[in-house]
């Protein structure tokens, strides 16, 4: 056994049978598959992998660090950061700060009088159908002192709701929106956190004992909403387990269940993208029936992955080396893990 590889006592011989529970007509039907940790880890390592962790029903059953990475090493998860946003939005909605369907211009008043931007809702921001122009080349260059202001200044090049456009400006606008919402609702007797990251820490990360190494901010101090987080694999897994459990941690429901499942429903413009989660399972299952159809992922550049598989109660974390250009892809990694189903 490699020194960097940890297999827990109940995971035997690098492959274990796992019951794939699928609700069918009021019951559950178990279908046996093998989880091939060795094959998945090997594919990851060959493609500049840094870590592979597998959790079964909340228990860590496989853990391997690769290519010199260590358990305590933080990694930039890039767009994996996006998955924090809808969870915060659901909490803010439950606390009366916002609704998913409200018009952004009610808070970002600079948009009033603009025919297209007046139509943008918070949901449009979260599922990337706001119609805002993509200015990622500028935002990611870090030459802009105020990324929120630059994003708010973006014109709508398309009618909101009609077309999916991946990019950072949607969530930067949400960052400013939540900051204004928090400021407006804060009182001397009941002060609220000042920005998105502080709110996230207070409402989610602290209660689950989850920490991040650092969070990128622009020169104005605004946290990068779409790509700012550095975390260890185990810390990212803590958040993933919270999502896998539909927002429940122990006996506490930290994230309200109202609208929770909508995070994993695509839009008409992009059926494979929910509220900041990629819905990769249906397509992967059509190609390989062994891969559960309800697999979703928070995905970041250089193949940072948080796979959430509710039907199996499985969570898989995969970290990749920043800057590496590899042949890593979700279908092959998951095929290595689940096999072909034959």
C-alpha positions in Angstrom: 0.0 0.0 0.0 1.3 3.4 -0.9 2.1 5.6 2.1 -0.2 8.3 0.9 -3.2 6.0 0.6 -5.6 5.4 3.4 -8.3 2.7 3.1 -10.6 2.4 6.1 -11.1 -1.0 7.7 -14.5 -1.7 6.2 -13.3 -0.9 2.6 -11.7 -4.2 1.6 -9.3 -5.0 -1.2 -9.6 -1.6 -2.9 -13.1 -2.5 -4.1 -16.2 -2.8 -2.1 -19.8 -3.7 -3.0 -22.1 -0.6 -2.7 -25.9 -0.7 -2.7 -27.2 1.8 -5.2 -30.6 2.8 -3.7 -33.1 4.2 -6.2 -36.6 5.1 -5.2 -39.1 3.4 -7.4 -42.8 3.4 -6.9 -42.6 4.0 -3.1 -39.8 1.5 -2.5 -36.1 1.1 -2.9 -34.3 -1.3 -5.2 -30.7 -2.1 -4.4 -28.4 -2.8 -7.4 -24.9 -4.1 -6.6 -21.8 -2.4 -8.1 -18.2 -2.3 -7.1 -16.4 0.8 -6.2 -12.9 0.5 -7.7 -10.9 2.9 -5.7 -7.6 1.8 -7.2 -8.6 2.5 -10.8 -10.1 5.9 -10.0 -7.1 6.9 -7.9 -4.7 5.8 -10.6 -6.6 7.7 -13.3 -6.5 10.8 -11.1 -2.8 10.5 -10.3 -1.9 10.0 -13.9 -3.7 13.3 -14.7 -2.0 15.6 -12.2 -4.3 14.6 -9.4 -3.6 15.8 -5.8 -6.3 14.0 -3.8 -9.1 11.5 -4.1 -11.5 11.0 -1.1 -14.6 8.9 -1.0 -17.3 9.1 1.7 -20.1 6.5 2.1 -23.1 7.6 4.1 -20.9 10.2 5.8 -18.0 7.9 6.6 -14.6 8.4 4.9 -13.8 5.1 3.3 -11.0 6.0 0.9 -8.3 8.7 1.0 -5.3 9.1 -1.2 -3.0 12.1 -1.7 -1.0 12.2 -4.9 1.9 13.9 -6.7 3.4 15.2 -3.4 0.2 16.8 -2.1 -0.5 16.3 1.7 -3.6 16.0 3.7 -3.2 19.5 5.2 -2.4 21.2 1.9 -5.0 23.7 0.7 -5.8 23.9 -3.0 -7.5 26.6 -5.1 -10.9 25.1 -6.0 -11.6 27.8 -8.5 -15.2 27.6 -9.7 -16.0 25.0 -7.0 -16.5 28.2 -5.1 -19.7 28.8 -7.0 -21.5 26.0 -5.1 -21.5 28.0 -1.9 -23.7 30.7 -3.4 -27.0 29.0 -3.8 -26.8 27.6 -0.2 -26.3 31.1 1.1 -29.1 32.4 -1.1 -31.5 29.8 0.4 -30.6 30.8 4.0 -31.0 34.5 3.1 -34.4 33.8 1.6 -35.4 31.9 4.8 -34.3 34.9 6.9 -36.4 37.3 4.8 -33.5 39.1 3.1 -34.5 38.1 -0.4 -36.5 35.8 -2.7 -35.1 34.0 -5.7 -37.7 35.5 -8.0 -37.3 39.1 -6.9 -35.9 41.6 -9.4 -32.2 42.5 -8.9 -32.9 46.1 -9.7 -34.9 46.4 -6.5 -31.6 46.3 -4.7 -29.1 47.2 -7.5 -30.9 50.4 -8.3 -28.4 51.4 -10.9 -30.2 49.0 -13.2 -33.6 50.8 -13.0 -34.5 52.3 -16.4 -32.6 49.6 -18.3 -35.2 47.5 -20.2 -33.3 44.2 -20.1 -31.5 44.5 -16.7 -34.8 45.4 -15.1 -36.0 41.9 -16.0 -33.1 40.1 -14.2 -34.1 38.1 -11.1 -31.8 36.6 -8.5 -32.5 33.2 -10.0 -31.2 34.4 -13.4 -28.0 35.3 -11.6 -27.6 31.9 -10.0 -28.4 29.9 -13.1 -26.3 32.1 -15.4 -29.2 33.2 -17.7 -29.2 36.9 -16.7 -28.0 37.9 -20.2 -25.1 39.9 -18.8 -22.1 40.3 -21.0 -19.2 38.1 -20.2 -16.2 40.2 -19.0 -14.2 37.3 -17.5 -11.0 38.3 -19.3 -11.1 41.6 -17.3 -12.4 40.2 -14.0 -9.9 37.3 -13.9 -6.9 39.6 -14.8 -7.3 41.2 -11.4 -6.5 44.6 -13.0 -10.0 45.9 -12.0 -10.0 47.4 -8.5 -13.7 46.9 -8.0 -15.0 43.7 -9.6 -18.5 44.2 -8.2 -18.8 47.7 -9.8 -17.5 46.4 -13.1 -20.0 43.6 -13.1 -22.9 45.9 -12.2 -21.8 48.1 -15.1 -22.1 45.1 -17.6 -24.9 45.6 -20.1 -27.4 42.8 -20.8 -26.6 41.6 -24.3 -29.5 39.1 -24.3 -33.0 39.0 -22.9 -32.8 37.4 -19.4 -33.8 33.8 -19.2 -33.2 33.0 -22.8 -29.6 31.9 -23.0 -27.0 30.4 -20.7 -23.7 32.3 -20.4 -21.1 30.9 -18.1 -19.1 33.6 -16.4 -18.2 35.4 -13.2 -20.2 38.7 -13.6 -23.5 37.1 -12.5 -22.2 36.1 -9.1 -20.2 39.3 -8.6 -23.5 41.1 -8.9 -25.0 38.8 -6.4 -22.0 39.5 -4.1 -22.9 43.2 -4.2 -26.6 42.5 -3.8 -26.2 40.4 -0.7 -23.8 43.0 0.8 -26.5 45.7 0.3 -29.2 43.4 1.7 -27.1 42.6 4.8 -26.3 46.3 5.4 -30.0 47.3 5.0 -31.2 44.7 7.5 -28.5 45.1 10.1 -29.3 47.0 13.2 -27.3 48.1 16.3 -29.1 45.5 18.4 -28.9 42.8 15.7 -25.9 43.3 13.6 -25.5 41.1 10.5 -22.3 40.0 8.8 -20.9 42.5 6.4 -20.5 40.5 3.2 -21.1 37.1 1.5 -18.1 35.4 3.0 -18.8 36.6 6.6 -22.4 35.5 6.2 -21.3 32.1 4.8 -18.9 31.5 7.7 -21.5 32.5 10.3 -24.4 30.5 8.9 -22.8 27.5 7.3 -19.0 27.0 7.8 -18.7 27.5 11.5 -21.7 25.3 12.4 -20.1 22.4 10.4 -16.6 23.2 11.6 -15.4 23.9 8.1 -12.5 26.2 7.3 -11.0 27.6 4.2 -7.3 28.6 3.8 -8.0 31.9 2.1 -10.5 33.7 -0.1 -9.4 35.9 -2.9 -10.6 39.5 -2.9 -10.3 42.5 -5.2 -8.4 45.6 -4.1 -11.7 47.0 -2.8 -12.0 44.0 -0.5 -14.9 42.3 -2.3 -14.7 38.5 -2.1 -14.4 36.7 -5.5 -17.8 34.9 -5.6 -17.1 32.6 -8.4 -13.5 31.4 -8.0 -12.0 32.7 -4.7 -11.7 29.7 -2.3 -8.7 27.7 -1.2 -9.5 24.6 0.9 -8.2 21.2 1.8 -9.9 18.1 0.4 -11.3 17.2 3.8 -12.7 20.7 4.5 -14.4 20.9 1.1 -15.9 17.4 1.8 -17.5 18.8 5.0 -19.5 21.2 2.8 -20.2 18.5 0.3 -21.7 16.3 3.1 -23.9 19.1 4.1 -25.3 19.3 0.6 -25.6 15.5 0.3 -27.7 15.6 3.5 -30.0 18.3 2.0 -28.7 21.0 4.3 -28.9 19.0 7.6 -25.9 18.7 9.9 -26.5 16.4 12.9 -29.9 17.3 14.2 -29.8 20.9 12.8 -31.3 22.0 9.5 -28.8 24.7 8.5 -30.1 25.1 4.9 -33.8 25.3 4.5 -35.4 22.6 2.4 -37.7 25.0 0.6 -36.3 25.4 -3.0 -33.3 23.2 -2.0 -34.0 20.6 -4.8 -34.2 23.4 -7.3 -30.4 23.8 -7.0 -30.2 20.5 -9.0 -32.8 21.3 -11.7 -31.6 22.8 -15.0 -33.1 25.8 -16.8 -34.7 25.7 -20.3 -31.6 27.5 -21.5 -29.2 24.9 -20.0 -30.8 21.6 -18.8 -27.4 20.4 -17.4 -26.8 23.3 -15.1 -28.8 24.0 -11.9 -28.1 26.7 -9.4 -24.3 26.6 -9.6 -24.1 22.8 -9.8 -23.4 20.8 -13.0 -26.0 18.0 -13.5 -23.7 15.5 -15.1 -25.5 12.3 -14.1 -28.1 11.8 -16.7 -25.7 12.2 -19.6 -23.1 10.0 -17.9 -25.7 7.4 -17.1 -26.8 7.2 -20.7 -23.3 6.4 -21.7 -22.6 4.1 -18.8 -25.6 2.8 -16.7 -23.3 2.1 -13.8 -22.9 5.8 -13.1 -25.8 7.0 -11.0 -28.1 9.4 -13.0 -28.5 11.8 -10.0 -24.7 12.6 -9.9 -24.1 16.3 -9.6 -20.8 18.1 -9.2 -19.3 21.4 -8.1 -16.5 21.8 -10.6 -13.5 24.1 -10.7 -10.7 24.7 -13.3 -7.9 22.2 -13.4 -10.4 19.5 -12.5 -11.3 20.3 -9.0 -14.4 18.2 -8.3 -17.0 17.6 -5.6 -19.2 14.8 -6.8 -22.5 14.4 -4.9 -24.5 11.2 -5.4 -27.6 11.1 -3.3 -29.0 7.8 -4.4 -25.8 6.1 -3.2 -25.2 8.4 -0.2 -21.8 8.9 -1.8 -19.5 12.0 -1.8 -16.3 12.1 -3.8 -13.7 14.8 -3.7 -11.0 15.1 -6.4 -8.4 17.8 -6.5 -6.1 18.5 -9.4 -2.8 20.5 -9.8 -3.2 24.1 -10.8 -1.9 24.8 -14.2 -1.8 21.2 -15.4 -3.3 20.4 -18.8 -4.5 16.8 -18.7 -6.9 14.3 -20.1 -9.0 14.1 -16.9 -12.8 13.9 -17.5 -15.8 13.1 -15.4 -17.0 10.2 -17.4 -13.8 8.3 -17.3 -13.1 9.0 -13.7 -16.6 7.9 -12.7 -16.3 4.8 -14.9 -13.1 3.9 -13.2 -14.9 4.2 -9.9 -18.2 2.5 -10.7 -17.1 0.2 -13.5 -19.2 -0.4 -16.6 -22.2 -2.1 -15.1 -21.7 -5.2 -17.3 
